[in-house]
Amino acid sequence: MSDDKLRYVSKPTRFTVFLRTFLPWQAWRFAVINIKMIGIIRRGHREMHRHHP
């Protein structure tokens, strides 16, 4: 990336950097996202079984 473009890249705040490197927060976000995905997948499977006996 050129120096000219780097001038316009926003720097993350200290808090953002902290959250990105804090393992308990990362584990929590991982769990929440996976629980949401499981719900979406289950709904999809329920719909599939309802239409194809």
Beta strands, then each sheet from edge to edge (+ up, - down):
end
